[in-house]
Amino acid sequence: MEDPSSGAAGAVTALKPTAPSTAAHGRATYQRRRKARRPSRYPGDAAFQEIFHPIAELLLARCDAVLRIGGPSDGADRMVARARDQGLDVYTRIDDVPSAR
């Protein structure tokens, strides 16, 4: 209900937010974490391992098969084991990979 003595019919009072917006809070959190994280200097260093393998393991859910290439790699061996656990085909030679349909 309007206060007739205010002189302004339909006046609205703006409310000030008491907490930062979600987007601003998210950006601030990202910036703090970014500053705290060590940058990766080369493939295989600790920062690389912290990011690469967890993301690669999530991508396995979208794969039909895995081609294991290269030499010794604990990370690649873990990926192959996870792929097999998920029932994916694992190939070790490109010639063994069936052609795309």
N, C-alpha and C positions, 0 to 999 in steps of 0.2 A: 504494500500500500504506500502511496506517495504522501509526503508531508506537504500539505498545502502551504505552509508558512515558509517553505524553502524558496519559493519564487521560481523554481525550475521544474516544470512538469516533466516527469520521466527521467530525472537525473540518475545517473548510475555512478557508483563509487568503484574505482578500479582496485582490485585486490593485488597486493604485491606477493609474489611467490616467496615462501619461507625457505625453500630448498632449491638448489641449482637444478636446472632442467636436466632431463635424462641424457640428452645429447651432449650438453656441456660437461656433465659429470663423466660420461663415457670417454670423451676426448681427454679430459684431465687425467683419468685413470690410465688411459693408453699412453699418454706422454710420460707419466711417472714410471710405468713399467718399461717403456722404451729406453729411458735414461738409465734405469737400473740394470738392464740386460747388456751383457757383453756382446759386442758385434762379432759375427763369424769372420775369421781371417782366412780360412781355407776349408774346403770340403773335408769333413771328418773331424774337425775340432769340436770341442765341447758344446759351443753355441749351435753349431750345425746339427749335432746329434740331438740336442734338446728339441729342435724344431722339425727336422726332416723326417725322422723315423716315425714319430707319432702321426704326422700327416699322411705319410705313405701307407701306414697301417690302416688308416681310415679309408683311403682310396681303394684298398683291396676289396671292399664291399661292392665296388662298381666294376670290378674286373671279371673277365671270363676265364682268364688264364694268366700265368706268369712265365716270363722267359728269364731264366737265371743266366747272366753272362758275367764275364770277368773272372778275376782271381779270388783269392781268399778275402772274405768280408763277413765279420760277425753279424753286422746289420742285415746284409743280404740273406745270410743263412736264417736269421730270425724271420725275415719276411717270407721266405720259402716255407718255413715251418708253419707260419700263420696261414699262408695260402693253402697248404695241405690240410690244416685243421678245418678250414672253411670249405673243403671239398673241391678246390680249384685244381685244374690241370697245371702241372709245372713242367716246363720244357727247359732243356739245357743246351739244345742245339737249334739254331734258326730253321734248319731243314726239317725238323720234327714238327714245327708249328703248322697246323692245317691252314690252308688258304681261306681267306675271308669269304663268306657266303653272301 
